[in-house]
Structure formats: C-alpha cells, structure tokens
Amino acid sequence: MLSDDKLWTVAVVIALSSLLILAYFVLSPIMGKEGTMEQTKTGLDKAINKIETLREESKSKSISTDHSLNP
C-alpha cells in the first residue's frame, strides 16, 4: 500500500492537474481570437453600420418623395 507521503503527493498532483485543465477550458475562449470582447465589438460595429445604412436609405427616400411632391 502507498505510504502517507506518496498518497499526499499523488493527491496534490491530481488536484493541481485538475485545476490546470479547468483553467485552460475556462480561459481558452476568453483569450482566443474570437474572445468575448472581440465578439461584442464586432456585433456593435455591425449594428452601427446597419443603423447608418438605414439612416442613409431613409434620407434618400425622403429626398426623392420631397421632389415628387414639389413639381
């Protein structure tokens, strides 16, 4: 049977290995290329571009309707 020292060492090694594996899976998506901050920034950029496009389209439509109303 394992002595107390060896059993303690094995338990500590297993615990540290488990923590390293857990830390990898938790931090990997955050630190990766497609991390949370980049996804948020990309989403905001897309939303801003869409709003600007809609604003430009509505301006061009209002200008064309103004000309059609005033001959």
NORTATA-V461494 format. One record per residue. N is the residue number from 1. OMEGA is omega as a letter, one per 20 degrees, with the letter a starting at -180 (NA if undefined). Layout:
N_OMEGA / N_OMEGA
This chain:
1_a / 2_r / 3_a / 4_a / 5_a / 6_r / 7_r / 8_r / 9_r / 10_r / 11_r / 12_r / 13_r / 14_a / 15_r / 16_r / 17_r / 18_r / 19_r / 20_r / 21_r / 22_r / 23_r / 24_a / 25_r / 26_a / 27_a / 28_r / 29_a / 30_a / 31_a / 32_a / 33_a / 34_a / 35_a / 36_a / 37_a / 38_r / 39_r / 40_a / 41_r / 42_r / 43_r / 44_r / 45_r / 46_r / 47_r / 48_r / 49_r / 50_r / 51_r / 52_r / 53_r / 54_r / 55_r / 56_r / 57_a / 58_r / 59_a / 60_r / 61_a / 62_r / 63_a / 64_r / 65_r / 66_r / 67_a / 68_r / 69_a / 70_a / 71_NA
